[in-house]
Amino acid sequence: MNAREIVRTAVGELFGDRDPSAVDRWVSPTYRQHSALAPDGPDGLRGLVAGLPDGFRYEPHRVLADGDLVALHGTYHGFGPVPLVAFDVFRVEDGKLAEHWDALSPLVAETVSGRSQTDGPAEVTDLDRTEANRALVTAFVETVLKGGKVDTITDFLSTETYHQHNVAIGDGLDGLGTALAALAEQGVTMVYTELHKVVAEGNFVLTVSEGSFGATPTAFYDLFRVAGGRIVEHWDLTPEIKPDLPHGNGLF
């Protein structure tokens, strides 16, 4: 089994079947946890799965496989009264889950663009463009989001089609400009300080960054879809980086 198949099978048994014994089959004894939801190691994951309620279910939307990393975009139902939209990234080693990072945020019913946080294309295409798309998105994050060179944005984003799934931003470059202007008027800055991870497959690229939103330390999970050499769609989650994690591994 390749990394994608291993992750999909493991997640299906752990969170679909809610089977704690799947930890023994699919999780490395040295499993390293970065999530804010579970302690480190296989026993921490076992405890999380064992405590899942009867109404719990996981709804997958997208899967990207990039070497030993597999990224999932999905929705968890049943953790609480509101579904949680999530990005999960797993590192696979020797046929088992060896490390895990994630970002979760409550589902928002109404967004500025009218698009949901998870709808849109899901099929991975353009596999021959993986490295070119990785380079484009990495340069966008480093140059515009981290470097602040907003005047170069059309070097990276399509001026014709830019579908937005951020709950507070409208479609197109105009929607992005309006949202950024509103934040500036409020004195709120969105700062990217470090790009930690890039997971790319075909037309999709997920970046994991660290920074701040106003005065709040923030993790930025940004999923981009690329077509024709330009970014044409964006999904994201921006959870707060909390200091009280149930392990000492950090969020990144």
Buried (B, 14 or more C-beta within 10 A) or exposed (E): EEBBEBBBBBBBBBBBEBBBEBBEEBBBEEBBBBBBBBBBBBBBBBBBBEEBEEEBBBEBBBBBBBEEBBBBBBBBBBBEEEBBBBBBBBBBEEEBBBBBBBBBBEBEEEBBBEBBBBEBBEEBEBEEBBEEBBEBBBBBBBBBBBEEEEEBBEEBBBEEBBBBBBBBBBBBBEBBBBBBEEBEEEEEEBBBEEBBBBBBBBBBBBBBBBBBBEEEBBBBBBBBBBBEEBBBBBBBBBBBBEEEBBBEBEBE
